[in-house]
């Protein structure tokens, strides 16, 4: 008997590497380099190294701002398309060692990595394979050797990395060179030297959500057709797909309707990325473009609270410091997060339900201070969880999490609050996944909150049911 497409989809689960990256939830990427000093979005590759001279550079300021912002992992863009390296690489002279900054003895990567560890932040690196400066770019194997040597330095000289982000940029200039990147070789090197690091953006662990505006899908599935992952390094399974057949901007890539004709699936969660300003790198005069708190909070709720990860781009000034207005916005957002998610009313609550797999997966296991998780059994539709806080409280947000180690199963749910002895529906949603944040809009005073599973692929799980 042939295995049904849904049976295949429900059996797909994340790696521990993917779980660890999703658990960081909110990360930042620092874009700082030659473009910072020229004001260009993309350099030419022939800017003089002495242009790079951040006279007030302070990696600890970056780390402290990130920490206060609620960021858990900080990624440094170590080489952008123009090819200038922020560490004294042995592969090219086009790096900080040829600049006047610190008499050629500086190492931005070293200082940022040390600052992250001092302030308890995870550290990651970003590297663009596109290189306008390197003469071997476009020659094939010779460039791949050069790029892998750059990677090897970053992977071995700066401690443990939680993430390696690879840009998939191509040269679109009139005199463009063509280089077929050795993605397979790049991925294998990262797995060899940093096996716990998630490979993101262009990589096998996390996918680009399809835009740089911070917009997440209404239903963001982590289980998607294998065609979305061009190379699965962990299983050595290659999937040959033409670029025209995979559209990362589609509004639906994981529902039953979209996957019913597929026979192979992968766990490939989304990362939602956006710059704090209009541009990824610092451009003088763009201070008015800094996104307002309301916009950042909306992106956070839609991404972290919509089964995705959030990555915000931070652009330090040419002096090497994050600007005053940028700092104010980031730190204030961190304070807003702390206020919104500080007092979890579910911690002193009780939980009841009408379904359970067994006593080890009872409704009580869905409480945030309990080990394990609630499991509905194989009859999930109509399953209920009822949280009783013991008294009336003003509720602003409800947060759910599936136990993603057993896959992503829930397709539709409804949320109710009890008002004057009657249940009032406040939300109907689709996927839950790693985390789903439900905003009430206006605080609702209630004692009891009910989650009803309306549709699931085989069973339903809830690992965390929190109320704020």
C-alpha positions in Angstrom: 0.0 0.0 0.0 1.4 3.4 -1.0 2.2 5.8 1.8 -0.2 8.8 1.7 1.4 12.2 1.3 0.1 13.3 4.7 1.7 10.3 6.4 5.0 11.4 4.9 4.5 15.0 6.0 3.6 14.2 9.6 6.7 12.1 10.1 9.1 15.0 9.3 10.7 16.5 12.5 13.4 19.1 13.1 17.1 18.5 13.9 18.4 19.6 17.3 20.4 22.2 15.4 17.2 23.7 14.0 15.5 23.6 17.3 18.4 25.4 19.0 18.3 28.2 16.4 14.5 28.6 16.6 14.8 28.8 20.4 16.9 32.0 20.0 13.7 33.5 18.4 15.1 37.0 17.9 18.5 37.6 16.4 20.4 40.6 15.0 22.8 40.9 12.0 25.4 43.7 12.1 26.1 45.1 8.6 29.4 47.1 8.9 32.1 47.4 6.3 33.3 49.3 3.3 29.7 50.3 2.4 29.4 52.1 5.8 32.1 54.5 4.7 31.0 55.1 1.1 27.2 55.2 1.7 26.6 52.7 -1.1 24.3 49.7 -0.9 26.9 47.8 -2.9 30.6 48.6 -3.3 32.7 48.2 -6.4 35.4 46.0 -4.8 38.1 48.6 -5.5 37.5 51.1 -2.7 40.8 52.0 -0.9 41.2 50.0 2.3 42.1 53.1 4.2 38.5 54.3 3.9 37.8 51.8 6.7 38.7 53.7 9.8 36.0 53.5 12.6 37.7 55.8 15.1 35.3 55.0 18.0 34.7 51.3 17.2 33.3 49.6 20.3 32.2 46.0 20.0 31.0 46.0 23.6 28.5 48.8 22.8 27.1 46.6 20.0 26.7 43.6 22.3 25.2 45.6 25.2 22.6 47.2 22.9 21.8 43.8 21.4 21.4 42.3 24.9 19.1 45.1 26.1 17.1 44.8 22.9 16.1 41.2 23.6 18.3 39.8 20.9 19.8 36.4 21.8 22.2 35.9 18.9 24.3 38.4 17.0 25.5 37.7 13.5 28.3 39.7 12.0 28.5 40.3 8.2 32.2 39.5 7.9 32.5 40.1 4.1 29.9 41.7 1.8 29.8 41.6 -2.0 32.6 44.1 -2.5 35.0 41.6 -0.9 36.5 43.6 2.0 37.1 41.3 5.0 36.6 42.4 8.6 39.3 40.1 9.9 43.0 39.9 8.9 42.6 37.0 6.5 45.6 35.2 5.0 43.7 34.8 1.7 43.7 38.4 0.4 45.1 41.8 1.2 41.7 43.4 0.9 41.0 43.4 4.6 41.4 45.3 7.8 45.1 44.5 7.8 45.6 46.8 4.8 43.6 49.7 6.4 44.9 52.5 8.7 42.5 51.4 11.4 44.6 50.3 14.4 47.6 50.4 12.2 46.4 47.3 10.3 46.4 45.2 13.5 42.6 45.3 14.2 40.2 42.4 13.9 36.5 43.3 14.0 35.4 39.6 14.1 37.6 38.9 17.1 36.3 41.8 19.1 32.7 41.2 18.3 32.9 37.5 19.1 34.6 38.2 22.5 32.0 40.9 23.3 29.1 38.5 22.5 30.5 35.9 24.9 31.1 38.5 27.6 27.4 39.6 27.4 26.0 36.1 27.0 25.0 36.4 23.4 25.3 33.7 20.8 27.7 34.6 18.0 27.4 33.9 14.3 29.0 35.0 11.0 27.6 36.0 7.6 29.6 35.8 4.4 28.7 36.6 0.8 30.1 34.2 -1.8 29.8 37.1 -4.3 33.1 39.0 -4.5 33.7 42.0 -6.7 37.4 42.3 -5.7 38.8 38.8 -5.8 40.3 38.1 -9.3 39.5 34.3 -9.1 35.8 35.1 -8.9 34.2 33.6 -12.0 36.9 31.0 -12.6 35.1 28.1 -11.0 37.2 25.8 -8.8 39.9 28.3 -8.0 37.4 30.7 -6.5 35.7 28.0 -4.6 39.0 27.1 -2.9 39.5 30.7 -2.0 36.0 31.1 -0.5 36.3 27.9 1.4 39.6 29.0 2.9 37.9 32.2 4.0 35.2 30.1 5.6 37.7 27.8 7.3 39.3 30.8 9.0 36.0 32.0 10.4 35.0 28.5 11.4 38.1 27.7 13.3 39.5 31.0 14.8 36.5 32.5 16.6 35.1 29.9 18.9 31.7 28.3 18.7 29.3 29.7 16.2 25.5 29.3 16.5 24.9 30.3 12.9 26.6 30.7 9.5 24.5 32.8 7.1 25.4 32.6 3.4 24.1 35.2 0.9 23.0 33.8 -2.4 23.8 37.0 -4.3 24.8 36.9 -8.0 26.6 39.6 -10.0 24.0 41.6 -11.9 26.3 44.2 -13.3 26.7 44.8 -17.1 30.2 43.2 -17.1 29.1 40.5 -14.7 31.1 37.3 -14.1 29.4 34.0 -13.6 30.4 31.7 -10.7 28.6 28.5 -9.9 29.0 28.4 -6.2 30.0 25.0 -4.6 27.2 25.0 -2.1 27.7 21.4 -1.4 31.3 22.0 -0.5 30.5 25.0 1.6 27.9 23.2 3.6 30.1 20.1 4.2 32.9 22.3 5.5 30.6 24.1 7.9 29.2 20.8 9.1 32.7 19.5 9.6 34.1 22.4 11.6 30.9 23.8 13.3 28.5 20.9 13.4 26.1 22.7 15.7 25.8 25.9 13.7 22.6 26.4 11.7 23.2 27.3 8.0 20.7 30.0 7.2 19.6 32.3 4.4 21.0 30.1 1.6 21.4 26.9 3.5 19.8 23.6 4.4 18.6 24.6 7.9 16.5 27.7 7.5 14.9 29.4 4.5 14.4 33.0 3.5 10.8 33.9 4.1 10.6 35.5 0.6 11.0 39.2 1.4 13.1 41.7 3.4 10.1 43.6 4.8 9.5 41.5 7.9 6.2 40.1 6.5 5.5 36.5 7.5 2.8 34.2 6.0 -0.5 33.8 7.8 0.2 30.1 7.9 4.0 29.5 8.0 4.6 25.8 7.8 8.0 24.3 8.7 7.2 21.1 6.8 7.4 21.9 3.1 8.1 20.0 -0.1 11.7 18.9 -0.5 12.0 20.9 -3.6 12.4 24.0 -1.5 15.7 22.7 -0.2 18.1 22.3 -3.1 20.6 20.2 -1.1 20.1 18.2 2.0 23.6 17.9 3.5 22.6 15.8 6.4 21.1 12.9 4.4 23.3 13.5 1.3 20.1 13.6 -0.7 20.3 15.9 -3.7 17.1 17.4 -5.2 17.4 18.8 -8.7 15.1 21.7 -9.0 15.2 24.5 -11.6 15.1 28.0 -9.9 11.9 28.7 -11.8 10.0 26.0 -10.0 10.6 27.2 -6.5 9.0 30.5 -5.5 9.8 31.6 -2.0 7.3 34.5 -2.2 4.3 32.3 -2.5 1.7 32.9 0.2 1.2 29.2 0.8 3.9 26.5 0.6 2.8 24.0 3.2 -1.0 23.5 3.4 -2.6 20.2 2.4 -3.7 21.8 -0.9 -0.1 22.7 -1.7 1.6 19.5 -0.7 -1.0 16.8 -1.8 0.9 16.1 -5.0 4.3 15.9 -3.3 6.0 12.7 -2.2 9.0 14.1 -0.3 9.1 16.6 2.5 11.6 18.4 4.7 11.7 20.5 7.9 12.7 23.9 6.5 11.4 26.7 8.8 11.3 30.4 7.8 13.4 33.3 9.0 11.9 36.7 8.7 14.6 39.4 8.1 14.4 43.2 7.8 16.7 46.2 8.4 16.0 48.6 11.2 16.5 51.4 8.7 15.7 51.5 5.0 19.1 50.2 4.1 21.1 47.2 5.5 24.2 49.4 5.8 24.4 52.9 7.3 23.4 55.7 5.0 23.7 59.2 6.4 20.3 60.9 6.7 18.3 57.7 7.0 17.6 58.3 10.7 14.0 59.2 9.8 13.5 55.8 8.2 14.1 53.9 11.5 11.1 51.7 11.9 8.7 52.7 14.7 8.2 50.4 17.7 4.7 49.5 16.6 6.1 48.2 13.3 8.8 46.2 15.0 6.4 44.7 17.5 4.0 43.7 14.7 6.9 42.0 12.9 7.9 40.2 16.1 4.3 39.0 16.8 4.0 37.8 13.2 7.3 36.1 13.0 8.4 34.8 16.4 4.7 34.5 17.1 4.0 32.9 13.8 6.3 29.9 13.7 9.3 31.7 12.3 12.5 33.3 13.5 13.1 37.1 13.4 16.4 38.7 12.2 16.8 42.5 12.4 19.5 44.3 10.6 21.6 46.8 12.5 23.8 49.3 10.8 26.5 51.1 12.9 27.8 54.5 11.9 31.2 55.1 10.3 32.7 56.0 13.7 32.0 52.4 14.7 29.1 53.0 17.1 25.4 52.2 16.8 23.6 55.6 16.4 21.7 57.2 19.3 18.3 56.9 17.6 18.9 53.3 16.6 20.0 52.5 20.2 16.9 54.2 21.6 14.6 52.2 19.3 16.2 48.9 19.9 16.5 49.2 23.7 13.0 50.5 24.0 11.7 47.5 22.1 13.6 45.2 24.5 11.8 46.9 27.4 8.5 46.5 25.6 9.2 42.7 25.2 10.1 42.4 28.9 6.8 44.2 30.0 4.6 42.2 27.6 6.0 38.7 28.6 7.1 39.2 32.2 4.2 37.9 34.3 3.0 34.5 33.1 -0.4 34.0 34.6 -0.4 30.3 33.6 2.3 29.5 36.1 -0.2 29.2 39.0 -3.0 27.8 37.0 -4.6 24.4 36.5 -5.4 22.7 33.2 -8.1 20.3 32.1 -9.0 18.7 28.8 -11.2 16.2 27.1 -8.5 14.1 25.4 -5.2 12.6 26.2 -2.9 10.0 24.8 -2.1 8.6 28.2 -1.2 9.9 31.7 2.2 11.0 30.7 0.6 13.3 28.1 -2.2 14.7 30.2 -3.5 18.3 29.8 -1.5 19.4 32.8 1.7 18.8 30.8 0.8 21.8 28.7 1.4 24.2 31.6 4.6 26.2 31.2 6.2 24.9 34.4 5.6 21.2 33.6 7.9 18.7 31.9 6.7 17.0 28.7 3.7 17.9 26.6 0.0 17.3 26.1 -0.9 14.8 23.4 -4.4 14.5 22.1 -4.1 10.9 20.8 -5.2 10.0 17.3 -8.5 11.7 17.5 -7.5 15.4 17.7 -10.4 17.2 16.2 -12.6 18.7 18.9 -9.9 18.2 21.5 -10.0 21.0 24.2 -7.6 22.4 26.8 -9.1 24.7 29.5 -6.8 26.8 31.5 -8.1 28.0 34.9 -6.2 30.9 36.5 -8.1 30.7 39.8 -9.4 34.3 39.6 -10.2 37.0 37.1 -7.3 38.7 35.4 -6.8 41.1 32.6 -5.3 39.1 29.7 -3.4 40.8 26.8 -1.7 37.8 25.2 -2.0 34.1 24.9 1.0 32.1 23.7 0.9 28.4 22.5 3.7 26.1 21.4 3.5 22.7 19.8 5.9 20.0 20.7 7.8 20.3 17.4 10.0 17.3 18.2 7.0 15.2 17.2 6.4 17.4 14.1 4.0 20.1 13.1 0.4 18.9 13.2 -2.1 21.5 14.1 -3.9 23.1 11.0 -6.7 25.0 12.7 -7.7 26.1 16.2 -10.1 28.4 18.0 -9.5 30.3 21.2 -12.2 31.2 23.7 -12.4 33.2 27.0 -15.1 32.8 29.6 -17.3 35.8 30.1 -20.2 35.7 32.6 -20.3 31.9 32.5 -20.3 31.7 28.7 -17.5 31.0 26.2 -16.7 33.8 23.8 -14.6 33.1 20.8 -11.7 35.6 20.5 -9.5 34.1 17.7 -9.6 31.4 15.0 -6.1 30.6 13.6 -4.3 28.1 11.5 -0.8 26.8 12.3 0.9 27.0 15.8 4.3 25.3 15.4 7.2 26.5 17.5 5.2 29.5 18.9 2.0 31.3 18.2 1.2 34.6 19.9 -2.4 35.7 20.1 -2.9 39.4 20.9 -6.2 40.4 22.4 -6.1 43.9 21.1 -7.9 45.2 24.2 -7.3 43.5 27.5 -9.9 40.8 28.3 -10.9 40.1 31.9 -11.4 36.4 32.4 -10.6 33.5 34.6 -10.7 30.6 32.1 -9.3 30.3 28.6 -10.1 27.4 26.2 -8.1 26.2 23.2 -10.1 23.9 20.8 -8.3 21.9 18.1 -10.5 22.2 15.0 -8.2 20.3 12.5 -4.9 18.5 12.8 -2.9 16.1 10.5 -2.8 13.1 12.8 -2.7 14.3 16.4 -2.3 17.5 18.4 0.3 18.5 20.9 0.8 21.5 23.1 4.1 21.9 25.0 3.4 25.4 26.4 0.1 27.3 27.1 1.0 30.7 28.5 -1.0 33.8 29.4 0.2 37.4 29.9 
